[in-house]
Amino acid sequence: MRRPHLRRLSARAYIAAIALLAAGCATRHPAAPAPDARQSVVLISLDGFRWDYINRPEAKNLRALAAHGVRAERLVPSFPSLTFPNHYTIVTGLYPEHHGIISNSMLDPVLGKFANGDNPAVRDARWWGGEPIWVTAELQHERAAPFAWPGAEAPIGGIRPTWWEKYDAKAARADRVRKVLSLLALPADSAPRFITEYFSEVDHQGHEAGPDSPQLDTAITQLDSAVGAIVDGIAKLGLANRVNLIVLADHGMAAMSTSRFIVLDEYVSLDSLDIIEGGPVEEIVPKPGHERYVYEHLHGANPHLAVYRKGEVPARFHYNDNPRITPIVAIADEGWATTTRSRLLAKLGPFGGNHGYDNQLLSMGALFVASGPAFKSGVVVPPFQNIHVYDLIAHLLGLRPAPNDGSPDSTRVLLKTRAASSP
């Protein structure tokens, strides 16, 4: 039987769908749990939700969540500001050059090619370095359910989380909401303490129609409703003072124009190179014997394209120290992108908006909102980097963090006390 689409359901309708479940768990989850009850974390990703989208009229539930909790002026992504690198940075606390997921598409000298989507490489643990927070939790005898998160399908470090599944891009938003709430409704001695979920609609419309389009406003409305349903569901389950909810994004979005494309084959022969990843960040592998030719013909060729040899990428990008980083990295200016004549003629690629640019640009800044028993109320903090989120979640769960590039000091201002949860 076909499931109802989320757009036809209000937040109340979501809650009605789990009302019986909530009632059945009432004795296990009282409205006022014991003061020493251990806290859980629900981490929600709204892909491509730029930091300033929360100010739009459609984001009323997110603003209400921020009013009762904390919000960062913006969450600064890691470079490149792409989906897979930043989702994995958020859960490991490592820069992409350290965890190895340096782009959405990669070439490894041993493992071969990697691309996001449904392919065996996504489920191959050898691609995924570092220790994601769900592995940290399982190693310390806590249950985790990282749904729809890059890396969650692979047995990283030989560890599988208690709950995991193959990513289903077609899963309805209503089903994703119900999944989170049904796990929270489990008895406390068997429920996961860490849950993730992911929504892609805002990113999709940002690419297709642009960040200032009515289509993007509609996507904000849809995901804001989903967040509201999760908040209401947590309250209905009597878990508002045991669940810390973090809603964030991996990156922002910049508006594009058909007049701002850099056509590579106007400067260099495409027979001399392979393009591993294209767009705002071009990952280029020159063919043997063509290294000097490719660099010299691209470097300085277009004022809107910065071209670097590996090892010469500016240090602030943290993007030199990994064998998967290509010999030449080209970074387009904000709102520009690289392409080829054939792709441009075939109208392949996003024309409304894009991301991947310099991570310090305001347009690449992402959403960060959190609320729950560990967080302060009504606080807005300055921007911070997403490498610090891993340590924050480990702290909330009372876990010993694995080595990482972040620091718990960078997010302490978000918390009511220095010790929100005890190991």
C-alpha beads as a LAMMPS data file, in Angstrom:
LAMMPS data file: protein, C-alpha beads

423 atoms
422 bonds

1 atom types
1 bond types

-500.0 500.0 xlo xhi
-500.0 500.0 ylo yhi
-500.0 500.0 zlo zhi

Masses

1 110.0

Atoms # bond

1 1 1 0.000 0.000 0.000
2 1 1 1.321 3.405 -0.933
3 1 1 2.288 5.538 2.054
4 1 1 0.974 9.110 2.367
5 1 1 3.395 11.829 1.332
6 1 1 4.729 14.112 4.051
7 1 1 3.427 17.256 2.365
8 1 1 -0.127 16.108 3.125
9 1 1 0.575 15.556 6.797
10 1 1 0.691 18.166 9.502
11 1 1 2.836 17.816 12.595
12 1 1 -0.281 16.669 14.463
13 1 1 -0.816 13.950 11.894
14 1 1 2.715 12.706 12.444
15 1 1 2.148 12.464 16.150
16 1 1 -1.144 10.689 15.677
17 1 1 0.739 8.032 13.734
18 1 1 2.812 7.219 16.824
19 1 1 0.216 7.953 19.511
20 1 1 -0.416 4.306 20.351
21 1 1 3.299 3.651 20.478
22 1 1 3.814 6.583 22.801
23 1 1 0.987 5.504 25.061
24 1 1 2.375 1.989 25.262
25 1 1 5.719 3.325 26.421
26 1 1 4.367 5.775 28.983
27 1 1 5.267 3.605 31.941
28 1 1 8.801 3.148 30.647
29 1 1 9.361 6.835 29.870
30 1 1 7.722 8.986 32.576
31 1 1 7.288 12.686 31.895
32 1 1 9.815 13.510 34.636
33 1 1 12.645 10.942 34.557
34 1 1 15.055 10.564 37.410
35 1 1 17.710 13.303 37.604
36 1 1 20.467 10.787 36.884
37 1 1 18.761 9.381 33.754
38 1 1 21.267 9.164 30.923
39 1 1 20.760 11.520 28.028
40 1 1 20.523 10.582 24.363
41 1 1 21.381 12.460 21.180
42 1 1 19.340 12.715 17.991
43 1 1 21.361 14.249 15.150
44 1 1 19.356 15.508 12.164
45 1 1 21.008 16.662 8.935
46 1 1 19.185 19.042 6.602
47 1 1 21.493 18.832 3.595
48 1 1 22.324 22.238 2.120
49 1 1 20.361 24.227 4.722
50 1 1 22.257 27.508 4.716
51 1 1 22.701 29.296 8.043
52 1 1 20.367 32.178 7.132
53 1 1 17.436 30.052 5.909
54 1 1 16.231 29.859 9.502
55 1 1 15.204 33.528 9.234
56 1 1 12.706 32.806 6.450
57 1 1 9.018 32.641 7.380
58 1 1 8.857 28.962 6.446
59 1 1 11.300 27.928 9.227
60 1 1 8.995 28.586 12.193
61 1 1 9.640 25.265 13.975
62 1 1 13.395 25.677 13.683
63 1 1 13.169 29.186 15.140
64 1 1 11.081 27.863 18.012
65 1 1 13.653 25.124 18.620
66 1 1 16.433 27.723 18.664
67 1 1 14.460 29.939 21.052
68 1 1 14.315 27.069 23.535
69 1 1 17.895 26.043 22.909
70 1 1 21.053 27.312 21.219
71 1 1 21.947 28.402 17.718
72 1 1 25.243 29.200 16.039
73 1 1 25.399 32.242 13.790
74 1 1 26.627 29.658 11.326
75 1 1 28.376 26.291 11.294
76 1 1 31.567 26.556 9.233
77 1 1 32.013 23.517 6.979
78 1 1 35.318 21.904 6.177
79 1 1 36.843 22.237 2.737
80 1 1 35.649 21.244 0.228
81 1 1 32.127 22.253 1.234
82 1 1 30.604 19.081 -0.229
83 1 1 28.153 16.564 1.203
84 1 1 30.164 13.420 1.907
85 1 1 33.329 15.085 3.258
86 1 1 31.370 17.274 5.676
87 1 1 28.920 14.666 6.906
88 1 1 31.853 12.446 7.779
89 1 1 33.783 15.329 9.377
90 1 1 30.788 16.048 11.622
91 1 1 30.801 12.506 13.038
92 1 1 34.595 12.037 13.265
93 1 1 35.901 15.497 14.171
94 1 1 38.540 15.131 11.456
95 1 1 39.326 17.292 8.459
96 1 1 38.685 15.495 5.153
97 1 1 42.404 15.186 4.488
98 1 1 42.643 13.183 7.733
99 1 1 39.565 10.931 7.460
100 1 1 40.069 10.306 3.743
101 1 1 36.657 11.236 2.325
102 1 1 38.149 14.195 0.476
103 1 1 35.313 14.597 -2.034
104 1 1 32.053 13.073 -3.250
105 1 1 34.054 11.358 -5.993
106 1 1 37.603 10.146 -5.411
107 1 1 40.402 8.072 -6.859
108 1 1 42.502 5.951 -4.530
109 1 1 45.838 4.547 -5.763
110 1 1 44.952 1.134 -4.286
111 1 1 41.161 0.960 -4.010
112 1 1 40.257 2.616 -7.314
113 1 1 37.229 4.872 -7.780
114 1 1 34.711 6.076 -5.203
115 1 1 31.449 7.880 -5.864
116 1 1 28.564 8.700 -3.564
117 1 1 25.319 6.863 -4.200
118 1 1 24.504 3.176 -4.317
119 1 1 27.834 1.510 -5.059
120 1 1 30.097 -1.040 -3.335
121 1 1 32.733 1.545 -2.418
122 1 1 30.300 3.271 -0.037
123 1 1 30.057 0.006 1.909
124 1 1 33.812 -0.708 1.860
125 1 1 35.335 0.187 5.238
126 1 1 38.766 0.738 3.703
127 1 1 37.628 4.102 2.354
128 1 1 36.549 5.426 5.741
129 1 1 39.285 6.611 8.106
130 1 1 38.960 7.858 11.647
131 1 1 36.363 6.720 14.174
132 1 1 32.783 7.917 13.686
133 1 1 30.782 8.621 16.812
134 1 1 28.602 5.512 16.390
135 1 1 31.726 3.328 16.500
136 1 1 32.928 5.258 19.562
137 1 1 29.567 4.532 21.190
138 1 1 29.457 0.823 20.321
139 1 1 33.038 0.305 21.521
140 1 1 31.969 1.773 24.873
141 1 1 28.893 -0.464 25.110
142 1 1 26.292 2.046 23.934
143 1 1 23.781 1.366 21.153
144 1 1 23.721 3.564 18.060
145 1 1 21.412 3.931 15.059
146 1 1 23.137 6.066 12.382
147 1 1 20.492 6.039 9.640
148 1 1 21.098 7.639 6.240
149 1 1 24.544 8.982 7.156
150 1 1 27.672 8.680 4.968
151 1 1 29.823 5.887 6.355
152 1 1 27.065 4.134 8.276
153 1 1 26.795 1.302 5.736
154 1 1 30.434 0.248 6.189
155 1 1 31.827 -1.819 9.100
156 1 1 34.355 0.857 10.041
157 1 1 37.041 -0.570 12.290
158 1 1 35.180 -3.864 11.990
159 1 1 32.267 -2.421 13.982
160 1 1 28.634 -2.359 12.926
161 1 1 26.209 -0.118 14.826
162 1 1 23.295 -1.877 16.510
163 1 1 20.903 -0.427 13.906
164 1 1 21.883 0.369 10.328
165 1 1 20.428 -0.026 6.879
166 1 1 21.160 0.658 3.248
167 1 1 20.352 4.235 2.326
168 1 1 17.033 4.616 0.541
169 1 1 16.836 7.956 -1.260
170 1 1 13.135 7.384 -1.952
171 1 1 12.127 6.912 1.688
172 1 1 9.276 9.263 2.587
173 1 1 9.936 11.990 5.121
174 1 1 7.068 10.729 7.243
175 1 1 8.700 7.298 7.451
176 1 1 12.012 8.861 8.476
177 1 1 10.281 10.785 11.259
178 1 1 8.470 7.674 12.484
179 1 1 11.713 5.701 12.473
180 1 1 13.395 8.178 14.824
181 1 1 10.430 8.292 17.196
182 1 1 9.895 4.540 17.247
183 1 1 13.512 3.992 18.300
184 1 1 13.196 6.601 21.030
185 1 1 10.047 4.836 22.228
186 1 1 11.919 1.602 22.960
187 1 1 12.561 0.704 26.612
188 1 1 15.448 2.669 28.047
189 1 1 17.534 -0.472 28.506
190 1 1 17.374 -1.329 24.797
191 1 1 16.918 1.990 22.949
192 1 1 19.843 3.562 21.087
193 1 1 21.500 6.523 22.750
194 1 1 22.582 7.982 19.425
195 1 1 20.318 8.295 16.369
196 1 1 20.814 10.096 13.062
197 1 1 18.495 10.983 10.202
198 1 1 18.962 12.888 6.966
199 1 1 16.786 15.006 4.659
200 1 1 17.927 16.162 1.210
201 1 1 15.084 18.297 -0.171
202 1 1 16.575 21.725 0.548
203 1 1 19.877 20.807 -1.097
204 1 1 18.074 19.412 -4.143
205 1 1 16.001 22.533 -4.678
206 1 1 19.007 24.759 -3.979
207 1 1 20.827 23.093 -6.866
208 1 1 17.885 22.983 -9.235
209 1 1 16.123 26.286 -8.608
210 1 1 18.591 28.320 -6.560
211 1 1 18.776 29.537 -2.949
212 1 1 16.336 32.402 -3.506
213 1 1 13.639 30.428 -5.310
214 1 1 10.048 29.706 -4.223
215 1 1 10.833 26.012 -4.724
216 1 1 13.461 26.241 -2.012
217 1 1 10.965 27.956 0.303
218 1 1 8.619 25.001 -0.240
219 1 1 11.423 22.584 0.668
220 1 1 12.122 24.579 3.844
221 1 1 8.449 24.281 4.780
222 1 1 8.546 20.505 4.300
223 1 1 11.669 19.944 6.382
224 1 1 10.630 22.438 9.038
225 1 1 7.439 20.390 9.424
226 1 1 9.491 17.203 9.793
227 1 1 11.648 18.796 12.502
228 1 1 8.525 20.021 14.269
229 1 1 7.081 16.512 14.195
230 1 1 10.239 15.087 15.768
231 1 1 10.196 17.753 18.503
232 1 1 6.511 17.109 19.223
233 1 1 7.074 13.361 19.200
234 1 1 9.895 13.592 21.728
235 1 1 7.633 15.631 24.012
236 1 1 4.730 13.215 23.595
237 1 1 6.981 10.312 24.545
238 1 1 7.898 12.139 27.756
239 1 1 11.553 12.381 26.726
240 1 1 12.045 16.136 26.407
241 1 1 14.365 16.180 29.413
242 1 1 16.382 13.169 28.267
243 1 1 16.900 13.749 24.533
244 1 1 19.300 16.336 23.129
245 1 1 18.254 17.219 19.583
246 1 1 20.871 18.660 17.209
247 1 1 19.716 19.903 13.803
248 1 1 22.473 20.994 11.448
249 1 1 23.604 21.087 7.843
250 1 1 26.733 20.061 6.002
251 1 1 27.136 23.246 3.940
252 1 1 25.242 26.176 2.463
253 1 1 24.469 27.172 -1.125
254 1 1 25.542 29.914 -3.544
255 1 1 23.483 31.203 -6.469
256 1 1 24.794 30.381 -9.918
257 1 1 24.288 31.779 -13.400
258 1 1 24.719 30.323 -16.887
259 1 1 27.129 33.216 -17.535
260 1 1 29.517 32.054 -14.799
261 1 1 30.920 28.818 -16.190
262 1 1 34.629 28.226 -16.790
263 1 1 34.967 25.961 -19.832
264 1 1 38.130 23.954 -19.272
265 1 1 38.696 22.893 -22.857
266 1 1 39.051 26.544 -23.831
267 1 1 42.400 26.427 -22.018
268 1 1 43.636 22.837 -22.104
269 1 1 43.125 19.664 -24.113
270 1 1 40.831 17.257 -22.291
271 1 1 42.885 14.397 -23.750
272 1 1 45.694 15.425 -21.385
273 1 1 43.821 14.853 -18.125
274 1 1 41.173 12.998 -16.170
275 1 1 38.568 14.859 -14.114
276 1 1 37.752 13.004 -10.896
277 1 1 35.385 15.626 -9.463
278 1 1 34.099 18.686 -11.273
279 1 1 32.204 21.841 -10.425
280 1 1 33.315 24.475 -7.926
281 1 1 36.273 22.262 -6.944
282 1 1 37.968 20.516 -9.825
283 1 1 39.986 17.414 -8.950
284 1 1 42.358 16.890 -11.887
285 1 1 44.761 14.035 -12.647
286 1 1 47.059 14.873 -15.594
287 1 1 47.912 11.938 -17.796
288 1 1 51.530 10.731 -17.638
289 1 1 53.862 13.256 -19.184
290 1 1 51.262 16.039 -19.194
291 1 1 51.630 17.337 -15.634
292 1 1 53.506 20.513 -16.561
293 1 1 51.351 21.191 -19.609
294 1 1 48.075 20.931 -17.680
295 1 1 49.235 23.101 -14.786
296 1 1 50.768 25.817 -16.952
297 1 1 47.728 26.041 -19.224
298 1 1 45.245 26.277 -16.343
299 1 1 47.179 28.292 -13.776
300 1 1 46.245 31.949 -14.263
301 1 1 44.154 31.156 -17.332
302 1 1 40.897 32.442 -15.858
303 1 1 40.621 35.132 -13.161
304 1 1 37.771 33.206 -11.483
305 1 1 39.729 29.958 -11.082
306 1 1 42.577 29.390 -8.585
307 1 1 44.760 26.441 -9.623
308 1 1 47.123 24.683 -7.210
309 1 1 49.529 21.780 -7.305
310 1 1 49.014 19.261 -4.523
311 1 1 50.988 20.427 -1.516
312 1 1 50.499 24.089 -2.454
313 1 1 46.815 24.428 -1.561
314 1 1 46.510 27.197 1.090
315 1 1 47.067 25.725 4.558
316 1 1 43.741 27.034 5.903
317 1 1 41.923 24.557 3.667
318 1 1 43.662 21.549 5.306
319 1 1 43.722 19.936 1.901
320 1 1 47.191 18.681 1.037
321 1 1 47.963 15.651 3.171
322 1 1 46.142 12.680 1.637
323 1 1 47.000 10.361 -1.270
324 1 1 43.467 10.773 -2.660
325 1 1 43.910 14.501 -3.222
326 1 1 44.681 14.885 -6.912
327 1 1 47.911 16.378 -8.325
328 1 1 46.024 19.511 -9.392
329 1 1 43.190 21.157 -7.443
330 1 1 41.270 24.021 -9.046
331 1 1 38.901 26.144 -6.940
332 1 1 36.331 28.399 -8.596
333 1 1 35.215 31.746 -7.228
334 1 1 31.868 31.933 -5.427
335 1 1 29.003 31.366 -7.864
336 1 1 31.285 30.083 -10.626
337 1 1 31.904 26.493 -11.707
338 1 1 34.062 24.565 -14.132
339 1 1 32.599 22.573 -16.974
340 1 1 33.375 21.350 -20.503
341 1 1 31.882 22.320 -23.861
342 1 1 30.057 19.005 -24.152
343 1 1 28.541 19.242 -20.672
344 1 1 27.484 22.841 -21.222
345 1 1 25.818 22.037 -24.551
346 1 1 24.047 19.054 -22.968
347 1 1 22.958 21.260 -20.064
348 1 1 24.468 18.849 -17.554
349 1 1 24.943 20.106 -14.021
350 1 1 23.235 22.508 -11.624
351 1 1 22.229 25.902 -12.919
352 1 1 20.364 27.310 -9.886
353 1 1 22.922 26.978 -7.119
354 1 1 26.005 25.083 -6.016
355 1 1 28.419 24.490 -3.139
356 1 1 31.936 23.171 -2.679
357 1 1 33.551 26.606 -2.583
358 1 1 35.871 28.212 -0.040
359 1 1 34.435 27.045 3.280
360 1 1 34.838 30.474 4.890
361 1 1 32.362 32.122 2.512
362 1 1 29.113 33.205 4.177
363 1 1 27.156 31.394 1.464
364 1 1 28.789 28.105 2.468
365 1 1 27.871 28.521 6.151
366 1 1 25.465 25.913 7.513
367 1 1 22.690 25.666 10.077
368 1 1 23.355 24.615 13.672
369 1 1 20.508 24.471 16.211
370 1 1 20.362 22.343 19.350
371 1 1 17.948 21.918 22.222
372 1 1 17.610 19.587 25.147
373 1 1 18.509 19.110 28.801
374 1 1 22.224 19.731 28.257
375 1 1 21.886 22.957 26.278
376 1 1 21.363 26.531 27.346
377 1 1 18.176 28.313 26.325
378 1 1 17.809 31.254 23.942
379 1 1 21.525 31.565 23.238
380 1 1 23.133 32.523 19.914
381 1 1 26.882 31.848 19.677
382 1 1 29.494 32.978 17.142
383 1 1 30.352 30.718 14.181
384 1 1 32.341 27.573 14.891
385 1 1 33.822 24.826 12.728
386 1 1 32.068 21.521 12.234
387 1 1 35.172 19.604 13.351
388 1 1 34.024 20.346 16.923
389 1 1 30.654 18.556 16.690
390 1 1 32.131 15.085 17.304
391 1 1 33.599 16.103 20.671
392 1 1 30.312 17.782 21.590
393 1 1 28.295 14.613 20.936
394 1 1 30.837 12.447 22.746
395 1 1 30.537 14.762 25.738
396 1 1 26.732 14.607 25.701
397 1 1 26.867 10.806 25.639
398 1 1 29.596 10.575 28.267
399 1 1 32.006 8.869 25.850
400 1 1 35.778 9.017 25.653
401 1 1 36.398 10.608 22.244
402 1 1 38.825 9.168 19.731
403 1 1 41.699 11.420 18.589
404 1 1 40.368 14.179 16.338
405 1 1 40.981 17.714 15.069
406 1 1 38.272 19.353 17.183
407 1 1 38.163 20.658 20.725
408 1 1 35.441 20.436 23.399
409 1 1 36.352 23.973 24.479
410 1 1 34.914 25.311 21.227
411 1 1 31.370 24.180 22.046
412 1 1 31.351 24.477 25.842
413 1 1 29.543 27.822 25.537
414 1 1 26.502 25.884 24.262
415 1 1 26.115 23.830 27.432
416 1 1 24.486 24.502 30.780
417 1 1 27.276 22.800 32.722
418 1 1 30.722 21.436 32.080
419 1 1 29.449 17.883 32.566
420 1 1 26.116 17.327 30.855
421 1 1 26.522 13.576 31.043
422 1 1 28.897 11.365 32.989
423 1 1 30.838 8.466 31.435

Bonds

1 1 1 2
2 1 2 3
3 1 3 4
4 1 4 5
5 1 5 6
6 1 6 7
7 1 7 8
8 1 8 9
9 1 9 10
10 1 10 11
11 1 11 12
12 1 12 13
13 1 13 14
14 1 14 15
15 1 15 16
16 1 16 17
17 1 17 18
18 1 18 19
19 1 19 20
20 1 20 21
21 1 21 22
22 1 22 23
23 1 23 24
24 1 24 25
25 1 25 26
26 1 26 27
27 1 27 28
28 1 28 29
29 1 29 30
30 1 30 31
31 1 31 32
32 1 32 33
33 1 33 34
34 1 34 35
35 1 35 36
36 1 36 37
37 1 37 38
38 1 38 39
39 1 39 40
40 1 40 41
41 1 41 42
42 1 42 43
43 1 43 44
44 1 44 45
45 1 45 46
46 1 46 47
47 1 47 48
48 1 48 49
49 1 49 50
50 1 50 51
51 1 51 52
52 1 52 53
53 1 53 54
54 1 54 55
55 1 55 56
56 1 56 57
57 1 57 58
58 1 58 59
59 1 59 60
60 1 60 61
61 1 61 62
62 1 62 63
63 1 63 64
64 1 64 65
65 1 65 66
66 1 66 67
67 1 67 68
68 1 68 69
69 1 69 70
70 1 70 71
71 1 71 72
72 1 72 73
73 1 73 74
74 1 74 75
75 1 75 76
76 1 76 77
77 1 77 78
78 1 78 79
79 1 79 80
80 1 80 81
81 1 81 82
82 1 82 83
83 1 83 84
84 1 84 85
85 1 85 86
86 1 86 87
87 1 87 88
88 1 88 89
89 1 89 90
90 1 90 91
91 1 91 92
92 1 92 93
93 1 93 94
94 1 94 95
95 1 95 96
96 1 96 97
97 1 97 98
98 1 98 99
99 1 99 100
100 1 100 101
101 1 101 102
102 1 102 103
103 1 103 104
104 1 104 105
105 1 105 106
106 1 106 107
107 1 107 108
108 1 108 109
109 1 109 110
110 1 110 111
111 1 111 112
112 1 112 113
113 1 113 114
114 1 114 115
115 1 115 116
116 1 116 117
117 1 117 118
118 1 118 119
119 1 119 120
120 1 120 121
121 1 121 122
122 1 122 123
123 1 123 124
124 1 124 125
125 1 125 126
126 1 126 127
127 1 127 128
128 1 128 129
129 1 129 130
130 1 130 131
131 1 131 132
132 1 132 133
133 1 133 134
134 1 134 135
135 1 135 136
136 1 136 137
137 1 137 138
138 1 138 139
139 1 139 140
140 1 140 141
141 1 141 142
142 1 142 143
143 1 143 144
144 1 144 145
145 1 145 146
146 1 146 147
147 1 147 148
148 1 148 149
149 1 149 150
150 1 150 151
151 1 151 152
152 1 152 153
153 1 153 154
154 1 154 155
155 1 155 156
156 1 156 157
157 1 157 158
158 1 158 159
159 1 159 160
160 1 160 161
161 1 161 162
162 1 162 163
163 1 163 164
164 1 164 165
165 1 165 166
166 1 166 167
167 1 167 168
168 1 168 169
169 1 169 170
170 1 170 171
171 1 171 172
172 1 172 173
173 1 173 174
174 1 174 175
175 1 175 176
176 1 176 177
177 1 177 178
178 1 178 179
179 1 179 180
180 1 180 181
181 1 181 182
182 1 182 183
183 1 183 184
184 1 184 185
185 1 185 186
186 1 186 187
187 1 187 188
188 1 188 189
189 1 189 190
190 1 190 191
191 1 191 192
192 1 192 193
193 1 193 194
194 1 194 195
195 1 195 196
196 1 196 197
197 1 197 198
198 1 198 199
199 1 199 200
200 1 200 201
201 1 201 202
202 1 202 203
203 1 203 204
204 1 204 205
205 1 205 206
206 1 206 207
207 1 207 208
208 1 208 209
209 1 209 210
210 1 210 211
211 1 211 212
212 1 212 213
213 1 213 214
214 1 214 215
215 1 215 216
216 1 216 217
217 1 217 218
218 1 218 219
219 1 219 220
220 1 220 221
221 1 221 222
222 1 222 223
223 1 223 224
224 1 224 225
225 1 225 226
226 1 226 227
227 1 227 228
228 1 228 229
229 1 229 230
230 1 230 231
231 1 231 232
232 1 232 233
233 1 233 234
234 1 234 235
235 1 235 236
236 1 236 237
237 1 237 238
238 1 238 239
239 1 239 240
240 1 240 241
241 1 241 242
242 1 242 243
243 1 243 244
244 1 244 245
245 1 245 246
246 1 246 247
247 1 247 248
248 1 248 249
249 1 249 250
250 1 250 251
251 1 251 252
252 1 252 253
253 1 253 254
254 1 254 255
255 1 255 256
256 1 256 257
257 1 257 258
258 1 258 259
259 1 259 260
260 1 260 261
261 1 261 262
262 1 262 263
263 1 263 264
264 1 264 265
265 1 265 266
266 1 266 267
267 1 267 268
268 1 268 269
269 1 269 270
270 1 270 271
271 1 271 272
272 1 272 273
273 1 273 274
274 1 274 275
275 1 275 276
276 1 276 277
277 1 277 278
278 1 278 279
279 1 279 280
280 1 280 281
281 1 281 282
282 1 282 283
283 1 283 284
284 1 284 285
285 1 285 286
286 1 286 287
287 1 287 288
288 1 288 289
289 1 289 290
290 1 290 291
291 1 291 292
292 1 292 293
293 1 293 294
294 1 294 295
295 1 295 296
296 1 296 297
297 1 297 298
298 1 298 299
299 1 299 300
300 1 300 301
301 1 301 302
302 1 302 303
303 1 303 304
304 1 304 305
305 1 305 306
306 1 306 307
307 1 307 308
308 1 308 309
309 1 309 310
310 1 310 311
311 1 311 312
312 1 312 313
313 1 313 314
314 1 314 315
315 1 315 316
316 1 316 317
317 1 317 318
318 1 318 319
319 1 319 320
320 1 320 321
321 1 321 322
322 1 322 323
323 1 323 324
324 1 324 325
325 1 325 326
326 1 326 327
327 1 327 328
328 1 328 329
329 1 329 330
330 1 330 331
331 1 331 332
332 1 332 333
333 1 333 334
334 1 334 335
335 1 335 336
336 1 336 337
337 1 337 338
338 1 338 339
339 1 339 340
340 1 340 341
341 1 341 342
342 1 342 343
343 1 343 344
344 1 344 345
345 1 345 346
346 1 346 347
347 1 347 348
348 1 348 349
349 1 349 350
350 1 350 351
351 1 351 352
352 1 352 353
353 1 353 354
354 1 354 355
355 1 355 356
356 1 356 357
357 1 357 358
358 1 358 359
359 1 359 360
360 1 360 361
361 1 361 362
362 1 362 363
363 1 363 364
364 1 364 365
365 1 365 366
366 1 366 367
367 1 367 368
368 1 368 369
369 1 369 370
370 1 370 371
371 1 371 372
372 1 372 373
373 1 373 374
374 1 374 375
375 1 375 376
376 1 376 377
377 1 377 378
378 1 378 379
379 1 379 380
380 1 380 381
381 1 381 382
382 1 382 383
383 1 383 384
384 1 384 385
385 1 385 386
386 1 386 387
387 1 387 388
388 1 388 389
389 1 389 390
390 1 390 391
391 1 391 392
392 1 392 393
393 1 393 394
394 1 394 395
395 1 395 396
396 1 396 397
397 1 397 398
398 1 398 399
399 1 399 400
400 1 400 401
401 1 401 402
402 1 402 403
403 1 403 404
404 1 404 405
405 1 405 406
406 1 406 407
407 1 407 408
408 1 408 409
409 1 409 410
410 1 410 411
411 1 411 412
412 1 412 413
413 1 413 414
414 1 414 415
415 1 415 416
416 1 416 417
417 1 417 418
418 1 418 419
419 1 419 420
420 1 420 421
421 1 421 422
422 1 422 423
